[in-house]
């Protein structure tokens, strides 16, 4: 064989070896290569622990697991789950430093998201939500006095039919 063919073959072997070994060398501890993958793996682990707790609770209720084993296993699972929840909170806290406390990474608090969802379900834009509530209101329920709105057919508090009272 020629020296060029030998060097070419050696170079190809080194390239293939580098390609195969790259995933092993480029990951952080735990085998995760990105925070998104780590978060996904932690959430899967959280689900596994919660399922295991539910399963051990059911087995104990059915009498399959003795009390002392149940307490020991459940406590171990609870500690493991608490550690996983702590790690998830740490990972999710990375992007929340610049947003207000209680806000999601998109900058909205859960209350803001809930208000937006309610406004969307009612068929009104969110800007209309900022107007006074009295502009949407048509009065009070004749049974319980709870505020009712134009589109309400039933009182949200007591359930009385409001169709005959449409203004």
C-alpha positions in Angstrom: 0.0 0.0 0.0 1.0 3.5 -0.6 1.8 5.9 2.3 -1.0 8.3 1.1 -3.6 5.6 1.4 -2.4 4.7 4.8 -2.5 8.3 6.0 -6.0 8.7 4.4 -7.3 5.6 6.2 -5.8 6.7 9.5 -7.4 10.2 9.1 -10.8 8.6 8.4 -10.6 6.4 11.4 -9.7 9.4 13.6 -12.6 11.4 12.2 -15.1 8.6 12.8 -13.8 8.0 16.3 -14.1 11.8 17.1 -17.6 11.8 15.7 -18.7 8.8 17.8 -17.1 10.1 21.0 -18.2 13.7 20.7 -21.6 13.2 22.5 -19.8 11.6 25.4 -17.2 14.3 25.8 -19.5 17.4 25.3 -22.1 16.9 27.9 -22.3 18.2 31.5 -22.7 16.0 34.5 -25.8 13.9 34.3 -25.7 13.4 30.6 -27.7 16.5 29.6 -26.4 18.8 26.9 -28.8 21.7 27.3 -30.9 23.2 30.1 -34.0 22.4 28.1 -33.1 18.7 28.0 -32.2 18.7 31.6 -35.6 20.3 32.5 -37.4 17.8 30.4 -35.6 14.9 32.0 -36.3 16.3 35.5 -40.0 16.7 34.7 -40.1 13.1 33.5 -38.4 12.0 36.7 -40.9 14.1 38.7 -43.8 12.4 36.9 -42.2 9.0 37.7 -41.9 9.8 41.4 -45.4 11.1 41.6 -46.7 7.9 39.9 -44.7 5.8 42.3 -46.1 7.6 45.3 -49.6 7.2 44.0 -49.0 3.5 43.3 -47.5 2.9 46.8 -50.5 4.7 48.3 -52.9 2.5 46.4 -51.1 -0.6 47.3 -51.1 0.4 51.0 -54.8 1.1 50.9 -55.5 -2.3 49.3 -53.4 -4.0 52.0 -50.6 -5.2 49.7 -47.8 -3.2 51.6 -47.3 -3.5 55.4 -47.4 -0.2 57.3 -43.6 0.0 58.2 -42.6 -0.7 54.5 -45.2 1.8 53.3 -43.9 4.6 55.6 -40.2 3.9 54.7 -40.9 3.7 50.9 -43.2 6.7 50.8 -40.7 8.9 52.8 -37.9 7.9 50.4 -40.0 8.8 47.4 -41.1 12.1 49.0 -37.5 13.1 49.6 -36.5 12.2 46.1 -39.5 14.1 44.7 -38.6 17.2 46.9 -35.0 17.1 45.5 -36.3 16.9 41.9 -38.7 19.8 42.5 -35.9 21.9 44.0 -33.7 21.2 40.9 -36.6 22.1 38.6 -37.2 25.4 40.5 -33.4 26.2 40.2 -33.5 25.5 36.5 -36.6 27.6 35.9 -35.3 30.4 38.1 -32.4 31.1 35.7 -34.6 33.1 33.3 -36.8 34.7 36.0 -34.2 37.0 37.5 -35.1 39.9 35.2 -38.9 39.6 35.6 -41.1 40.5 38.5 -41.6 37.9 41.3 -44.3 35.4 40.5 -44.1 36.1 36.7 -43.5 33.5 34.1 -40.5 33.7 31.7 -42.9 35.5 29.2 -43.3 38.4 31.8 -46.9 37.7 32.7 -48.0 36.7 36.1 -50.5 33.8 36.5 -53.2 36.3 37.4 -52.6 38.3 34.2 -52.8 35.1 32.1 -56.0 34.1 33.9 -57.6 37.5 33.2 -56.6 37.2 29.6 -58.1 33.8 29.3 -61.4 34.9 30.9 -61.6 37.9 28.6 -61.0 35.7 25.6 -63.7 33.2 26.7 -66.1 36.1 27.1 -65.3 37.2 23.6 -63.9 40.6 24.7 -60.4 42.0 24.0 -58.2 42.4 27.1 -58.3 46.2 26.7 -62.1 46.1 27.3 -61.3 44.4 30.6 -59.6 47.5 31.9 -62.8 49.5 31.6 -65.1 49.7 34.6 -67.0 46.5 35.4 -70.3 48.5 35.6 -70.2 49.1 31.9 -70.5 45.3 31.3 -72.9 44.8 34.1 -76.7 44.8 33.7 -77.5 44.7 37.4 -77.7 42.2 40.2 -79.3 38.8 40.5 -82.9 39.0 41.8 -82.3 36.0 44.1 -78.9 36.5 45.7 -77.8 40.0 44.6 -74.6 38.9 42.8 -73.5 41.1 39.9 -74.7 39.8 36.5 -73.4 40.7 33.0 -75.2 41.2 29.7 -74.2 37.8 28.3 -75.1 35.8 31.5 -78.0 33.4 31.2 -77.7 32.1 34.7 -76.4 33.6 37.9 -72.9 32.4 38.6 -73.6 32.4 42.4 -77.0 30.8 42.8 -77.8 29.4 39.3 -81.2 31.2 38.8 -82.2 31.6 35.1 -81.8 35.2 34.0 -83.3 35.0 30.5 -86.5 36.8 31.3 -84.7 39.7 32.8 -82.7 40.7 29.6 -82.7 44.5 29.3 
